[in-house]
Amino acid sequence: MKKFSLKEFLIGLAVGALILGSAVGGALADRIFVIKPLDYLFKRQSDGILRGEVQEKIFIEESVVTEVVEKVSNSVVTVSIETPQRRVLEFSPFGGLRSRIEGGQPQDIGTGFIVSEDGLVVTNKHVVSREDANYKVITSDNKEYEAVKISRDPSNDLAVIKIDPSASSGQALQAVDLGSSDSLKVGQFVIAIGTALGEFRSTVTTGVISGLGRGITAGSAFEGYVERLDDVIQTDAAINPGNSGGPLLNSIGQVIGINVAVASGAENIGFAIPVNIVKDALSNFERTGSFVSKPYLGVEYQMVGKQAAILNEIPQGAYVVNVIDSSPAQKAGIKEEDIITKFDGEDLRDEEGQTLADRISKKKAGQSVTLEVWREGETLQVTATLSEFSE
């Protein structure tokens, strides 16, 4: 057993007294003078830990953004349009009538992203809506590719551009990773990349998912298109004109949506089409060579409105003018002068979103639907299997 000298004993006693005195003194200061020196000491330590945690969190968030941008930027492209050159007359109160040349020069108008290395690029339909224009795809290394073919899906505001990868000596095309839009959550972190304002290519913005399942009316009658889009993603990531068709990405660089519109008169309210809609369309494209598979019933009809129904003592619905031979409608027993009043249990009305064409557009080729038909005062139930529309 080790023996302590008197000197060592006295030193130990002094250290113990110092520690005890500090604790007692701190407690007395806390009780009498409310100085709380011990709390101050521990607070400084905890503040340092918290500051470190915040700094680490900021560093992680910044790393996520930079890593996603590095991973995906080469797959994001700019869509350019060149319209035919024409002379336009315009009136000036100071100079009277004068003419100017319009078109004939390429202009960046939107964004897209590469989904296959053999040259498929997804964008919005409204970005490439003009049939008389020439379109180009410009990659991140400024290589230009002519649009060989464009397939459009107006009902979902989607389009696919086919380009020839061998037409340029630039880097090989790099496809994005398509994620899923089934399990998205409000508050989830997102990143958008696009050609903002048709001028600033590869612009990166960040935000969160602000809402899910939104329904919006996109476009303007003055701009030549108005579309109703349902079940879209709302985000506060800055989306500007020119971002249309660009990807909305999650924190691991997967595409979860396609930026499509902004809310006019508001700040930081943008919308994106869920990526699962695109995946379905691309699957159909690979199967049939057409970007969109349109469901087909096979009737020519005229909607009967409320006033006409009352005057003629008939129900509202779709009045069948003609039934196409060998169509799903003919096979189901639909006849001319029938009135289809319900489509899969939903009333048909001469109102936006409630016509027969609107109801059919929400289905897929191959699906069976139940039709309620009014014929000479009797109500019938028939079942039709929608086919795929061919031009």
Backbone hydrogen bonds, N-H to C=O, Kabsch-Sander energy under -0.5 kcal/mol:
donor,donor_aa,acceptor,acceptor_aa,energy
9,F,5,S,-2.2
10,L,6,L,-2.3
11,I,7,K,-2.1
12,G,8,E,-2.2
13,L,9,F,-2.3
14,A,10,L,-2.0
15,V,11,I,-2.2
16,G,12,G,-2.4
17,A,13,L,-2.2
18,L,14,A,-2.1
19,I,15,V,-2.2
20,L,16,G,-2.6
21,G,17,A,-2.6
22,S,18,L,-2.2
23,A,19,I,-2.1
24,V,20,L,-2.7
25,G,21,G,-3.0
26,G,22,S,-2.6
27,A,23,A,-2.3
28,L,24,V,-2.7
29,A,25,G,-2.6
30,D,26,G,-2.0
31,R,27,A,-2.3
32,I,28,L,-3.4
33,F,28,L,-0.5
33,F,29,A,-1.0
34,V,29,A,-0.9
35,I,29,A,-1.5
40,Y,36,K,-2.1
41,L,37,P,-2.1
42,F,38,L,-2.7
43,K,39,D,-2.9
44,R,40,Y,-2.2
45,Q,41,L,-1.5
46,S,42,F,-2.6
47,D,43,K,-3.2
48,G,44,R,-1.8
49,I,45,Q,-1.7
50,L,46,S,-2.7
51,R,47,D,-2.9
52,G,48,G,-1.9
53,E,49,I,-2.2
54,V,50,L,-2.7
55,Q,51,R,-2.6
56,E,52,G,-2.3
57,K,53,E,-2.4
58,I,54,V,-2.7
59,F,55,Q,-2.3
60,I,56,E,-2.3
61,E,57,K,-2.5
62,E,58,I,-2.5
63,S,59,F,-2.3
64,V,60,I,-2.3
65,V,61,E,-2.0
66,T,62,E,-2.4
67,E,63,S,-2.5
68,V,64,V,-2.3
69,V,65,V,-2.6
70,E,66,T,-2.3
71,K,67,E,-1.9
72,V,68,V,-2.4
73,S,69,V,-2.5
75,S,72,V,-2.6
76,V,72,V,-0.7
76,V,73,S,-1.1
77,V,112,G,-2.5
78,T,138,I,-2.7
79,V,110,G,-2.5
80,S,78,T,-0.5
80,S,136,K,-2.7
81,I,107,Q,-2.7
82,E,134,N,-2.3
86,R,102,E,-2.5
88,V,86,R,-0.5
88,V,100,R,-3.1
90,E,98,R,-2.8
92,S,96,G,-2.2
96,G,92,S,-2.7
98,R,90,E,-2.4
100,R,88,V,-2.2
102,E,86,R,-3.2
104,G,83,T,-2.6
107,Q,81,I,-2.1
109,I,79,V,-2.6
110,G,79,V,-1.6
111,T,244,S,-2.7
112,G,77,V,-2.1
113,F,122,V,-1.8
114,I,75,S,-2.6
115,V,120,L,-2.8
116,S,120,L,-1.0
119,G,116,S,-1.6
120,L,116,S,-0.8
121,V,119,G,-0.5
121,V,161,I,-2.4
122,V,113,F,-2.5
123,T,159,A,-2.5
127,V,124,N,-0.7
128,V,124,N,-0.9
128,V,125,K,-0.7
129,S,126,H,-0.7
133,A,130,R,-0.7
134,N,82,E,-2.4
136,K,80,S,-2.3
137,V,145,Y,-2.9
138,I,78,T,-2.9
139,T,137,V,-0.5
139,T,143,K,-2.3
142,N,139,T,-2.1
145,Y,137,V,-2.3
147,A,135,Y,-2.4
148,V,146,E,-0.7
148,V,162,K,-2.9
149,K,162,K,-1.2
151,S,160,V,-2.3
153,D,158,L,-3.2
156,N,153,D,-1.0
157,D,153,D,-0.7
157,D,154,P,-0.5
158,L,153,D,-2.0
159,A,123,T,-2.1
160,V,151,S,-2.4
161,I,121,V,-3.4
162,K,149,K,-3.3
163,I,119,G,-2.7
163,I,161,I,-0.6
167,A,164,D,-2.0
168,S,165,P,-0.8
175,A,173,L,-0.5
176,V,114,I,-2.5
177,D,253,G,-0.6
178,L,176,V,-0.7
179,G,177,D,-0.5
179,G,255,V,-2.4
187,G,209,I,-2.8
188,Q,185,K,-2.0
190,V,207,G,-2.6
191,I,249,L,-2.0
192,A,205,T,-2.9
193,I,247,P,-1.3
194,G,203,T,-1.8
195,T,242,G,-0.9
196,A,194,G,-1.3
196,A,200,F,-1.5
197,L,241,P,-2.8
198,G,195,T,-1.8
199,E,196,A,-2.1
200,F,196,A,-2.6
201,R,199,E,-1.0
203,T,194,G,-2.8
203,T,200,F,-0.7
205,T,192,A,-2.4
207,G,190,V,-2.1
209,I,188,Q,-1.9
210,S,208,V,-0.6
210,S,234,Q,-2.3
211,G,234,Q,-1.6
214,R,232,V,-2.2
216,I,229,L,-2.9
218,A,216,I,-0.6
218,A,227,E,-3.1
220,S,225,Y,-1.4
223,E,220,S,-0.8
224,G,220,S,-0.6
224,G,221,A,-0.6
225,Y,220,S,-1.7
227,E,218,A,-2.8
229,L,216,I,-3.1
229,L,227,E,-0.6
232,V,214,R,-2.7
233,I,272,A,-3.3
234,Q,211,G,-2.7
235,T,270,G,-2.5
236,D,208,V,-1.6
243,N,240,N,-2.9
245,G,259,N,-3.2
246,G,243,N,-2.5
248,L,257,G,-2.7
249,L,191,I,-3.4
249,L,247,P,-0.5
250,N,254,Q,-2.2
253,G,250,N,-1.8
255,V,177,D,-2.5
256,I,248,L,-3.2
257,G,248,L,-1.3
258,I,273,I,-1.9
259,N,246,G,-2.6
259,N,257,G,-0.5
260,V,271,F,-2.8
261,A,271,F,-1.3
263,A,269,I,-2.5
264,S,262,V,-0.6
266,A,263,A,-1.3
270,G,235,T,-2.8
271,F,261,A,-2.7
272,A,233,I,-2.1
273,I,258,I,-2.7
275,V,256,I,-1.9
277,I,274,P,-1.2
278,V,274,P,-0.7
279,K,275,V,-2.3
280,D,276,N,-1.9
281,A,277,I,-1.9
282,L,278,V,-2.9
283,S,279,K,-2.1
284,N,280,D,-1.9
285,F,281,A,-2.1
286,E,282,L,-2.3
287,R,283,S,-1.3
288,T,284,N,-2.9
289,G,285,F,-2.3
290,S,284,N,-0.6
294,K,292,V,-0.7
296,Y,387,S,-2.1
300,E,322,N,-3.0
302,Q,319,Y,-2.2
304,V,317,G,-3.3
305,G,303,M,-0.7
309,A,305,G,-2.2
310,I,306,K,-2.1
311,L,307,Q,-2.4
312,N,308,A,-1.9
313,E,309,A,-0.7
313,E,310,I,-0.6
314,I,309,A,-2.2
317,G,304,V,-1.1
318,A,340,I,-2.5
319,Y,302,Q,-2.8
319,Y,317,G,-0.7
320,V,318,A,-0.6
320,V,338,D,-3.1
321,V,300,E,-2.9
321,V,319,Y,-0.6
322,N,300,E,-1.9
324,I,298,G,-2.4
327,S,324,I,-1.7
329,A,297,L,-2.4
331,K,327,S,-2.3
332,A,328,P,-1.5
333,G,330,Q,-1.2
334,I,329,A,-2.5
337,E,320,V,-2.9
338,D,335,K,-1.7
339,I,374,W,-2.0
340,I,318,A,-2.6
340,I,338,D,-0.5
341,T,339,I,-0.8
341,T,372,E,-2.4
342,K,372,E,-1.3
343,F,346,E,-2.6
344,D,370,T,-3.6
346,E,343,F,-1.6
348,L,341,T,-2.2
349,R,347,D,-0.5
349,R,354,Q,-1.9
351,E,349,R,-2.0
354,Q,351,E,-2.2
359,R,355,T,-2.0
360,I,356,L,-2.5
361,S,357,A,-2.2
362,K,358,D,-0.7
362,K,359,R,-0.8
363,K,360,I,-2.2
366,G,386,L,-2.9
367,Q,364,K,-2.1
369,V,384,A,-3.1
371,L,382,V,-3.2
372,E,342,K,-2.2
373,V,371,L,-0.6
373,V,380,L,-2.8
374,W,339,I,-3.2
375,R,373,V,-0.6
375,R,378,E,-3.2
378,E,375,R,-1.9
380,L,373,V,-3.4
380,L,378,E,-0.5
382,V,371,L,-2.6
384,A,369,V,-2.5
386,L,367,Q,-2.7
386,L,384,A,-0.7
387,S,296,Y,-2.0
389,F,294,K,-3.2
